[in-house]
Every structure is written in C-alpha cells, then in structure tokens.
C-alpha cells in the first residue's frame, strides 16, 4: 500500500476516535469524514478544496480541513508551502480559493496523537480558515518554516489567540 493511502487511513481512524468525545467540546453539529469517500463530488471536495470533514448543523453545511499527527503535541497548524514535486500546495490552493470565492474549508483543525496503535489524543486546535490565512497575510512574522521532504509553514497556537479554540489532554 502506498504511504499516503496508509496515512489517510490512519487519519480517518484518528478522527473517528475523537469525533464523538473531544470534538463536540470544540465545534457543534454532526461531523462526517469524507476523506475515504467513493462519491465523486465528495472526493472532489477533498482533492480540490481541501475539505476532509463535512459539518452539518441546523440544516447548514460547512467543510473542515483535518490533519492528524503523531508522537508529540506540537500545538501548531502546519501548512504545506512548497512541494518537492512542484505541484500546487495547500497554501496556494487556500489563498486562491478564498480570494476567488471557490469552495474551501470553513475551519482548519489539527490534532496530535500519541501513536498509531492507541490513538490517544494529546491536543486539538480549530480555527476559521479565513482567519488563519488572513493572519498569514497580515502577520507573516508569526509563521515559521520547516523543511522535510517538502517546505512547511507552521504557526503556534499560542500566537493565534483569540482566533482559536483548543483542547488539551490532562
């Protein structure tokens, strides 16, 4: 199995582990993960718009970008800034979508878990996507770069108050 497929499956399992326990403390409504959907429109929302989760509340729908990471609670949002392949990144897609009125996630959520077998949640942060990207444009100094196989931006949750809601394990 390809690494990204394995990673996506782990992400879906992590989401399912906390969707009915921790996530209601941060956001209301019914949350439906669409990352592994075979429905064409939902798959397009994931691939082109970065919407991994659909939130249904009071007969309204919103999209949520979801990222899970393991090992330590870094308490940051990470945004892919440059791919080694040269293809469009989350940063480019999100700015283009917001600026042009295309579909984009209403919220961005990042969660940290201890390991791949227990899926114990360490922390979760959620922010309105437009707030995150407005802060990127207006306060770029709070965003830092990190290099792995790709170039990432990250911003610490502490630098995003009062825009963010968080949950932390005791």
C-alpha positions as CSV (number, residue, x, y, z in Angstrom):
1,X,0.0,0.0,0.0
2,X,1.3,3.5,-0.8
3,X,2.4,5.6,2.1
4,X,-0.2,8.4,1.5
5,X,-3.0,5.8,1.5
6,X,-1.8,4.3,4.8
7,X,-1.5,7.9,6.2
8,X,-5.0,8.8,5.1
9,X,-6.5,5.6,6.7
10,X,-4.7,6.4,10.0
11,X,-6.0,9.9,9.8
12,X,-9.6,8.7,9.3
13,X,-9.2,6.3,12.3
14,X,-7.8,9.1,14.5
15,X,-10.8,11.3,13.6
16,X,-13.3,8.6,14.3
17,X,-11.7,8.0,17.7
18,X,-12.4,11.6,18.9
19,X,-15.4,12.8,16.8
20,X,-18.0,11.9,19.5
21,X,-15.9,12.6,22.6
22,X,-13.4,15.5,22.2
23,X,-14.6,17.3,19.1
24,X,-18.1,18.3,20.5
25,X,-16.2,20.4,23.1
26,X,-14.8,22.5,20.2
27,X,-17.5,22.5,17.5
28,X,-21.2,21.7,17.3
29,X,-23.0,19.7,14.8
30,X,-22.7,16.3,13.1
31,X,-19.2,15.7,11.7
32,X,-18.8,13.3,8.7
33,X,-15.3,12.4,7.5
34,X,-15.3,12.3,3.7
35,X,-11.6,11.5,3.1
36,X,-12.3,7.9,2.0
37,X,-15.5,8.6,0.2
38,X,-16.1,7.0,-3.2
39,X,-18.8,9.6,-4.0
40,X,-17.4,11.8,-6.9
41,X,-18.5,15.2,-5.5
42,X,-17.1,14.4,-2.0
43,X,-13.9,13.1,-3.4
44,X,-13.6,16.4,-5.5
45,X,-14.2,18.5,-2.4
46,X,-11.4,16.6,-0.7
47,X,-8.9,16.8,-3.5
48,X,-9.5,20.3,-4.9
49,X,-10.9,22.2,-1.9
50,X,-9.1,20.5,1.0
51,X,-12.3,19.6,2.7
52,X,-11.8,16.4,4.7
53,X,-14.8,16.6,7.0
54,X,-18.4,18.0,6.5
55,X,-20.1,19.6,9.4
56,X,-23.9,19.5,9.4
57,X,-25.6,21.9,11.8
58,X,-29.2,23.3,11.8
59,X,-29.7,22.3,8.1
60,X,-26.5,24.0,7.0
61,X,-23.2,22.5,5.8
62,X,-19.6,23.6,6.2
63,X,-16.3,22.0,5.3
64,X,-13.4,21.3,7.6
65,X,-9.7,20.7,6.8
66,X,-8.4,18.0,9.1
67,X,-4.8,17.0,9.9
68,X,-3.6,14.4,12.4
69,X,0.0,14.0,13.5
70,X,1.6,11.5,15.9
71,X,4.2,11.4,18.5
72,X,4.1,14.7,20.3
73,X,1.6,17.6,20.8
74,X,3.4,20.4,18.8
75,X,0.3,22.6,19.2
76,X,0.8,24.2,15.8
77,X,-1.0,24.4,12.5
78,X,1.1,23.3,9.6
79,X,0.6,24.4,6.0
80,X,2.5,22.9,3.1
81,X,4.2,25.9,1.4
82,X,6.2,24.1,-1.3
83,X,6.2,20.6,-2.7
84,X,9.4,18.9,-4.0
85,X,7.3,17.9,-7.0
86,X,6.4,21.5,-7.8
87,X,2.6,20.8,-7.7
88,X,0.2,23.3,-6.0
89,X,0.3,23.4,-2.2
90,X,-2.3,23.9,0.4
91,X,-1.1,27.4,0.8
92,X,-1.6,28.3,-2.8
93,X,-4.9,26.4,-3.1
94,X,-6.4,28.0,0.0
95,X,-5.3,31.6,-0.9
96,X,-6.7,31.1,-4.4
97,X,-9.9,29.7,-3.2
98,X,-10.5,32.4,-0.6
99,X,-9.6,35.2,-3.0
100,X,-11.8,33.9,-5.8
101,X,-14.8,32.6,-3.9
102,X,-14.2,28.9,-4.6
103,X,-15.0,26.1,-2.1
104,X,-12.6,26.0,0.8
105,X,-12.9,24.6,4.4
106,X,-14.7,27.0,6.8
107,X,-12.5,25.6,9.6
108,X,-9.0,24.2,9.8
109,X,-8.4,21.5,12.5
110,X,-5.2,19.9,13.6
111,X,-4.9,17.1,16.2
112,X,-2.0,15.4,17.8
113,X,-2.0,11.8,18.9
114,X,0.4,9.6,20.9
115,X,0.9,6.7,18.5
116,X,-0.6,4.8,15.6
117,X,-1.9,1.9,17.7
118,X,-3.6,3.6,20.7
119,X,-4.7,6.9,19.0
120,X,-4.8,8.7,22.4
121,X,-5.5,12.3,21.6
122,X,-3.0,14.8,23.1
123,X,-4.4,18.1,21.8
124,X,-6.7,19.6,19.1
125,X,-6.9,23.1,17.7
126,X,-9.5,24.6,15.4
127,X,-9.6,28.0,13.7
128,X,-11.7,29.6,11.0
129,X,-9.7,29.1,7.8
130,X,-10.2,32.6,6.6
131,X,-8.7,33.9,10.0
132,X,-5.7,31.6,9.6
133,X,-4.9,32.8,6.1
134,X,-5.7,36.5,6.9
135,X,-3.2,36.2,9.7
136,X,-0.7,34.7,7.3
137,X,-1.1,37.8,5.1
138,X,-1.2,40.4,7.8
139,X,1.2,38.9,10.4
140,X,3.7,36.8,8.5
141,X,6.2,37.1,11.3
142,X,4.3,34.6,13.5
143,X,4.7,31.9,10.8
144,X,7.9,29.9,10.7
145,X,9.3,27.5,8.1
146,X,10.3,23.9,8.5
147,X,11.8,21.6,5.9
148,X,11.2,17.9,5.5
149,X,10.6,16.3,2.1
150,X,8.5,19.5,1.4
151,X,8.6,23.0,2.8
152,X,6.1,23.8,5.5
153,X,4.9,26.8,7.4
154,X,3.8,26.4,10.9
155,X,2.3,28.7,13.5
156,X,2.0,28.1,17.2
157,X,-1.5,28.0,18.7
158,X,-0.4,30.5,21.4
159,X,0.2,33.0,18.6
160,X,-3.4,32.7,17.3
161,X,-5.3,33.7,20.4
162,X,-8.2,34.8,20.4
163,X,-9.0,33.2,17.0
164,X,-8.5,29.6,18.1
165,X,-10.3,27.0,20.2
166,X,-8.2,24.2,21.7
167,X,-8.5,21.1,23.7
168,X,-5.6,19.6,25.7
169,X,-5.3,16.2,27.4
170,X,-5.0,16.4,31.2
